[in-house]
Amino acid sequence: MPIITEIEDLKRLYKRRVPKMFYDYAETGSWTEQTFRENSSDFDEIRLRQRVAVDMAGRSTASKMVGQDCTMPVALAPVGLCGMQSADGEIKAARAAEKFSVPFTLSTMSICSIEDVASHTSKPFWFQVYTLKDDDFMKRLFARAKDAKCSALVITVDLQVLGQRHKDLKNGLSAPPKLTPSSILNLATKVPWGLEMLQTKRRFFGNIVGHAKGVTDPSSLGSWTAESFDPSLDWDRIREFRSWWDGPVILKGILDAEDARRALDVGADAIVVSNHGGRQLDGALSSIRMLPQIMDAVGDKIEVHLDSGIRSGQDVLKALALGAKGTMIGRAFVYGLGAMGEAGVTRALEVIHKELDVTMALCGERNVADLGRHNVLLPDNFATRWS
């Protein structure tokens, strides 16, 4: 067993084990990937304020996210195709999150269905939906999530139009994948992954195939996917979706102060400051750089989470210090999932938790709820460099 001390260790194992098209699916951004890179590199501009001679006994990272108790304020973000990173990947990730006591968010574009995940877990999980045109499908999807006892609905609002991701196009990644000679050769080198995939029946989008009108098999999935996303999405449409769900609603994809204020108007319970991991609008500012402006706009009127760029417990602490009440990790847990399955997701959570706990202590704090602006040092123009 390799010694895993940081998320980067899991990433290296992940790259060796998983086929290139699925590695690139996770480890890519749109267009030039500027935003993808800056999501992480902008965390490096934030410095931590060291404090000493503070009693550090009895520290706690325990928190709540949308009313749910969690070991630390970190949720697993919705990531599509996890079941292609590791066989039955969504089930494995959900189990790891449940055992670690952090929220897990299932993507609509998951390989394992809502029902699959619910039947293999014992606690409620969150469910993510896109804003699609088909009301009948959407209402049935909401009903299925309710039947599965999902405890919160995460509505992704930044995918009306798909940002171009060059690597996915070159790799033939689509629904279903279009295999190229190079991808076939690469798949042939990933024997353990392939043997694992042969042992599962879950290889296509379980929430879509057999549920969406006209999608009865993988061959009919591609056209449905291309035509279903709703480019006419507006705040009235989001308000309508909110009315279909009687539990907590989280809007994911907020990157502007004005949009954060609009989220209040439609009755959202929480927002996720996110640019889709740099996979949509390339050239947008990083999530962490936009967080201070959004906190100034909405303050404590709504629960604010941050997603995109988090690769360590120190990143989590920095987001919390700038006002976020919770965070989401996507790539960080996918690295673990692809590298080592459920054990890898657990290891990713352990690494982030230890980094958060130790860093919190060295900053002179005993409780994660006490983290604030006083724990970090920012460049003078961190939040105002662009206007």
C-alpha positions as CSV (number, residue, x, y, z in Angstrom):
1,M,0.0,0.0,0.0
2,P,1.6,3.3,-1.0
3,I,1.9,6.0,1.6
4,I,-0.7,8.7,1.0
5,T,0.1,12.0,2.6
6,E,-1.5,14.5,0.2
7,I,-4.2,14.6,-2.5
8,E,-1.4,14.8,-5.1
9,D,-0.4,11.2,-4.1
10,L,-3.8,10.0,-5.0
11,K,-3.8,11.9,-8.3
12,R,-0.6,10.2,-9.4
13,L,-2.1,6.7,-8.7
14,Y,-5.3,7.8,-10.4
15,K,-3.6,8.8,-13.6
16,R,-1.8,5.4,-13.8
17,R,-4.9,3.4,-13.2
18,V,-7.8,5.0,-15.1
19,P,-8.1,5.3,-18.9
20,K,-7.0,8.6,-20.3
21,M,-10.4,9.7,-21.5
22,F,-11.8,9.5,-18.0
23,Y,-8.7,11.0,-16.4
24,D,-8.9,13.9,-18.8
25,Y,-12.7,14.3,-18.2
26,A,-11.9,15.1,-14.6
27,E,-8.6,16.8,-15.0
28,T,-9.6,19.4,-17.6
29,G,-11.1,22.8,-18.0
30,S,-12.7,24.7,-20.9
31,W,-10.8,26.5,-23.7
32,T,-7.4,27.7,-22.4
33,E,-8.0,26.3,-18.9
34,Q,-7.1,29.6,-17.3
35,T,-9.9,29.5,-14.9
36,F,-9.3,25.8,-14.1
37,R,-5.7,26.6,-13.2
38,E,-6.5,29.8,-11.2
39,N,-9.2,28.0,-9.1
40,S,-6.3,26.3,-7.4
41,S,-3.4,28.8,-7.8
42,D,-5.4,31.7,-6.3
43,F,-5.5,29.8,-3.0
44,D,-1.7,30.2,-2.9
45,E,-2.0,34.0,-2.7
46,I,-3.8,33.7,0.7
47,R,-1.4,33.5,3.6
48,L,-2.2,32.0,7.1
49,R,-1.8,33.9,10.3
50,Q,0.1,31.8,12.8
51,R,-0.8,32.1,16.5
52,V,1.0,30.4,19.5
53,A,0.5,29.7,23.2
54,V,-3.2,28.9,22.7
55,D,-4.7,25.8,24.4
56,M,-5.3,23.4,21.5
57,A,-6.8,20.5,23.5
58,G,-10.3,19.3,22.5
59,R,-10.3,20.7,19.0
60,S,-13.4,20.2,16.8
61,T,-14.0,20.4,13.1
62,A,-17.6,19.3,13.5
63,S,-20.1,21.5,11.6
64,K,-23.4,21.6,9.9
65,M,-24.2,22.0,6.2
66,V,-27.8,22.9,5.3
67,G,-28.8,21.6,8.7
68,Q,-26.9,18.3,8.4
69,D,-24.3,17.3,11.0
70,C,-20.9,16.6,9.4
71,T,-17.4,15.7,10.6
72,M,-16.1,18.7,8.8
73,P,-17.7,21.4,6.5
74,V,-16.8,19.5,3.4
75,A,-19.3,17.8,1.0
76,L,-18.6,15.6,-2.0
77,A,-19.6,17.6,-5.0
78,P,-21.8,16.2,-7.8
79,V,-19.5,14.7,-10.5
80,G,-20.8,13.0,-13.6
81,L,-19.4,9.6,-14.8
82,C,-18.0,8.5,-11.4
83,G,-19.0,5.0,-12.3
84,M,-16.5,5.1,-15.1
85,Q,-13.6,6.2,-12.8
86,S,-14.2,3.1,-10.8
87,A,-16.9,0.4,-11.2
88,D,-20.0,1.4,-9.3
89,G,-18.1,4.6,-8.4
90,E,-21.1,6.6,-7.1
91,I,-22.0,3.8,-4.6
92,K,-18.4,3.6,-3.4
93,A,-18.1,7.4,-2.9
94,A,-21.5,7.6,-1.2
95,R,-20.5,4.8,1.2
96,A,-17.2,6.5,2.0
97,A,-19.0,9.9,2.7
98,E,-21.6,8.2,4.9
99,K,-19.0,6.5,7.0
100,F,-17.0,9.7,7.3
101,S,-20.2,11.6,8.1
102,V,-20.0,14.2,5.3
103,P,-22.6,15.0,2.7
104,F,-22.5,13.2,-0.7
105,T,-24.1,14.7,-3.8
106,L,-25.2,12.4,-6.6
107,S,-25.1,13.9,-10.1
108,T,-28.0,13.5,-12.5
109,M,-25.3,12.3,-15.0
110,S,-24.2,9.5,-12.7
111,I,-23.6,6.0,-13.9
112,C,-25.3,4.5,-10.8
113,S,-28.9,5.6,-10.4
114,I,-30.6,7.4,-7.5
115,E,-32.1,4.0,-6.6
116,D,-28.8,2.2,-6.8
117,V,-27.1,4.6,-4.3
118,A,-30.1,4.7,-2.0
119,S,-30.2,0.8,-1.8
120,H,-26.5,0.7,-0.9
121,T,-26.5,3.5,1.8
122,S,-28.4,4.0,5.0
123,K,-28.4,7.8,5.4
124,P,-29.9,10.5,3.1
125,F,-27.7,12.0,0.4
126,W,-28.0,15.2,-1.7
127,F,-29.2,15.0,-5.3
128,Q,-28.1,17.4,-8.1
129,V,-30.2,18.3,-11.1
130,Y,-29.6,20.3,-14.3
131,T,-32.2,22.7,-15.6
132,L,-33.6,20.6,-18.5
133,K,-36.4,21.4,-20.9
134,D,-38.5,18.2,-20.2
135,D,-40.9,19.1,-17.3
136,D,-42.3,15.5,-17.2
137,F,-38.8,14.0,-16.8
138,M,-37.8,16.7,-14.3
139,K,-40.8,16.1,-12.1
140,R,-40.3,12.4,-12.2
141,L,-36.7,12.9,-11.3
142,F,-37.7,15.1,-8.3
143,A,-40.1,12.4,-7.2
144,R,-37.5,9.7,-7.5
145,A,-35.1,11.8,-5.4
146,K,-37.9,12.3,-2.8
147,D,-38.7,8.5,-2.8
148,A,-35.0,7.9,-2.2
149,K,-35.2,10.2,0.8
150,C,-32.6,12.7,-0.6
151,S,-32.2,15.4,2.0
152,A,-31.4,18.3,-0.3
153,L,-31.7,19.3,-3.9
154,V,-28.7,20.9,-5.6
155,I,-29.7,22.8,-8.8
156,T,-26.8,23.5,-11.2
157,V,-27.4,26.9,-12.8
158,D,-24.3,27.4,-14.8
159,L,-24.7,24.8,-17.6
160,Q,-27.3,26.3,-19.9
161,V,-24.7,26.1,-22.7
162,L,-21.9,23.6,-22.6
163,G,-18.4,25.1,-22.4
164,Q,-16.0,23.5,-24.9
165,R,-13.5,21.1,-23.4
166,H,-10.8,20.3,-26.0
167,K,-9.6,17.1,-24.4
168,D,-13.0,15.6,-24.2
169,L,-13.6,16.2,-27.9
170,K,-10.2,14.8,-28.9
171,N,-10.7,11.7,-26.7
172,G,-14.1,11.0,-28.2
173,L,-15.8,11.4,-24.8
174,S,-19.5,11.6,-25.4
175,A,-22.7,9.7,-24.4
176,P,-21.9,7.0,-25.2
177,P,-18.1,7.3,-25.8
178,K,-16.9,7.3,-29.4
179,L,-13.8,5.1,-29.2
180,T,-10.8,6.1,-31.3
181,P,-7.8,3.9,-32.1
182,S,-5.7,5.7,-29.5
183,S,-8.4,5.4,-26.8
184,I,-8.8,1.7,-27.6
185,L,-5.0,1.2,-27.2
186,N,-5.1,3.1,-23.9
187,L,-8.0,1.1,-22.6
188,A,-6.1,-2.1,-23.3
189,T,-3.3,-1.0,-20.9
190,K,-5.7,-0.5,-18.0
191,V,-6.3,-4.1,-17.2
192,P,-7.3,-3.9,-13.5
193,W,-9.8,-1.1,-14.4
194,G,-11.1,-3.2,-17.2
195,L,-11.6,-6.3,-15.2
196,E,-13.4,-4.3,-12.5
197,M,-15.7,-2.8,-15.1
198,L,-16.5,-6.2,-16.6
199,Q,-18.0,-7.3,-13.2
200,T,-20.6,-4.5,-13.0
201,K,-23.8,-4.1,-15.0
202,R,-23.7,-0.3,-14.4
203,R,-22.0,1.3,-17.4
204,F,-24.4,3.9,-18.6
205,F,-26.3,6.9,-17.2
206,G,-28.6,5.2,-14.7
207,N,-30.8,8.2,-14.1
208,I,-31.5,8.7,-17.8
209,V,-31.6,5.4,-19.7
210,G,-35.0,3.9,-19.3
211,H,-36.4,7.0,-17.6
212,A,-36.2,9.8,-20.2
213,K,-38.6,9.7,-23.1
214,G,-37.1,8.0,-26.1
215,V,-33.9,6.9,-24.2
216,T,-34.3,3.2,-24.0
217,D,-30.6,2.2,-24.6
218,P,-27.2,3.8,-24.7
219,S,-27.4,4.5,-28.5
220,S,-30.3,6.9,-28.0
221,L,-28.6,8.8,-25.2
222,G,-26.4,11.1,-27.2
223,S,-29.1,13.0,-29.0
224,W,-31.2,13.3,-25.8
225,T,-28.2,14.8,-24.0
226,A,-27.5,17.3,-26.7
227,E,-31.1,18.5,-26.9
228,S,-32.2,18.5,-23.3
229,F,-30.3,21.3,-21.6
230,D,-32.4,24.5,-21.4
231,P,-30.7,27.6,-22.8
232,S,-33.7,29.7,-21.9
233,L,-33.2,29.2,-18.2
234,D,-34.1,32.3,-16.2
235,W,-34.8,33.1,-12.5
236,D,-38.5,32.4,-13.0
237,R,-37.7,28.9,-14.2
238,I,-35.4,28.4,-11.1
239,R,-38.3,29.6,-8.9
240,E,-40.5,27.1,-10.6
241,F,-38.1,24.2,-9.8
242,R,-37.9,25.5,-6.2
243,S,-41.7,25.1,-5.9
244,W,-41.5,21.4,-6.9
245,W,-39.3,20.5,-4.0
246,D,-40.3,20.8,-0.4
247,G,-36.9,20.4,1.2
248,P,-33.7,22.4,1.2
249,V,-32.5,23.7,-2.2
250,I,-28.9,24.6,-3.0
251,L,-28.1,26.7,-6.1
252,K,-24.7,25.7,-7.5
253,G,-22.8,27.9,-10.0
254,I,-23.1,31.4,-8.4
255,L,-20.1,33.5,-9.3
256,D,-21.5,37.1,-9.1
257,A,-22.7,39.2,-6.2
258,E,-25.9,40.2,-8.1
259,D,-26.7,36.5,-8.8
260,A,-26.2,35.7,-5.2
261,R,-28.8,38.3,-4.3
262,R,-31.2,36.9,-6.9
263,A,-30.7,33.5,-5.3
264,L,-32.3,35.0,-2.1
265,D,-35.3,36.1,-4.1
266,V,-36.1,32.6,-5.5
267,G,-36.0,31.0,-2.0
268,A,-32.7,29.1,-2.1
269,D,-31.5,27.8,1.2
270,A,-27.9,27.9,0.2
271,I,-25.6,28.8,-2.7
272,V,-22.4,27.3,-4.0
273,V,-19.9,29.8,-5.2
274,S,-18.6,27.9,-8.2
275,N,-17.5,28.2,-11.8
276,H,-18.0,24.5,-12.5
277,G,-14.4,23.7,-11.8
278,G,-13.3,25.9,-14.6
279,R,-15.2,23.8,-17.1
280,Q,-17.6,26.4,-18.3
281,L,-16.7,30.1,-18.8
282,D,-12.9,30.2,-19.2
283,G,-11.6,33.6,-18.2
284,A,-14.0,33.9,-15.3
285,L,-12.4,34.7,-11.9
286,S,-11.7,31.9,-9.5
287,S,-14.3,30.9,-6.9
288,I,-12.1,31.9,-4.0
289,R,-11.3,35.3,-5.5
290,M,-15.1,36.0,-5.9
291,L,-16.1,34.8,-2.5
292,P,-15.4,38.0,-0.6
293,Q,-17.6,40.1,-3.0
294,I,-20.4,37.5,-2.7
295,M,-20.1,37.5,1.1
296,D,-20.3,41.3,1.1
297,A,-23.5,41.1,-0.9
298,V,-25.4,38.4,1.0
299,G,-23.7,38.1,4.4
300,D,-25.5,35.8,6.7
301,K,-28.8,36.0,4.8
302,I,-28.1,32.7,3.1
303,E,-25.7,29.8,3.7
304,V,-22.7,30.1,1.3
305,H,-20.6,27.2,0.3
306,L,-17.5,27.2,-2.0
307,D,-16.6,24.8,-4.8
308,S,-13.8,24.7,-7.4
309,G,-10.1,24.4,-6.7
310,I,-10.0,22.8,-3.3
311,R,-7.2,20.3,-3.0
312,S,-6.3,20.4,0.7
313,G,-7.5,21.0,4.2
314,Q,-5.7,24.4,4.1
315,D,-7.8,25.4,1.1
316,V,-10.9,24.5,3.1
317,L,-9.7,26.6,6.0
318,K,-9.1,29.6,3.7
319,A,-12.6,29.4,2.3
320,L,-14.1,29.2,5.7
321,A,-12.0,32.1,6.9
322,L,-13.3,34.2,4.1
323,G,-16.9,33.5,5.1
324,A,-18.0,30.3,3.6
325,K,-20.0,28.0,5.9
326,G,-19.1,24.9,3.9
327,T,-17.1,23.6,0.9
328,M,-17.4,21.0,-1.8
329,I,-14.6,18.8,-3.2
330,G,-14.9,17.2,-6.7
331,R,-11.6,16.3,-8.3
332,A,-10.0,15.6,-4.9
333,F,-12.3,12.7,-4.1
334,V,-12.4,11.6,-7.8
335,Y,-8.6,11.1,-7.6
336,G,-9.1,8.8,-4.6
337,L,-12.0,7.0,-6.2
338,G,-10.1,6.3,-9.4
339,A,-6.9,5.3,-7.5
340,M,-8.3,3.0,-4.8
341,G,-12.1,2.9,-5.0
342,E,-14.0,3.5,-1.8
343,A,-10.8,3.3,0.3
344,G,-9.4,6.0,-1.9
345,V,-12.3,8.4,-1.2
346,T,-11.9,7.7,2.5
347,R,-8.2,8.4,2.3
348,A,-8.9,11.7,0.5
349,L,-11.3,12.7,3.2
350,E,-8.8,11.7,5.9
351,V,-6.0,13.8,4.3
352,I,-8.2,16.9,4.0
353,H,-9.6,16.4,7.6
354,K,-6.1,16.1,9.1
355,E,-4.8,19.1,7.2
356,L,-7.8,21.2,8.3
357,D,-7.4,20.1,11.9
358,V,-3.7,20.7,12.2
359,T,-3.8,24.0,10.3
360,M,-6.6,25.2,12.4
361,A,-4.6,24.5,15.5
362,L,-1.5,26.2,14.2
363,C,-3.7,29.3,13.5
364,G,-4.7,29.3,17.1
365,E,-8.3,28.0,16.8
366,R,-10.0,25.2,18.6
367,N,-13.3,25.1,16.7
368,V,-13.9,25.4,13.0
369,A,-16.9,27.7,13.7
370,D,-14.5,30.3,15.0
371,L,-12.5,30.6,11.8
372,G,-12.7,34.1,10.3
373,R,-11.0,36.8,8.4
374,H,-8.6,37.2,11.3
375,N,-6.9,33.9,10.5
376,V,-5.7,34.9,7.0
377,L,-3.6,37.5,5.3
378,L,-4.7,38.7,1.8
379,P,-2.8,40.8,-0.8
380,D,-4.1,44.3,-0.8
381,N,-6.0,43.8,-4.1
382,F,-7.0,40.2,-3.7
383,A,-10.8,40.9,-4.1
384,T,-10.5,44.2,-6.1
385,R,-7.8,43.5,-8.7
386,W,-10.4,43.4,-11.4
387,S,-13.4,45.7,-11.4
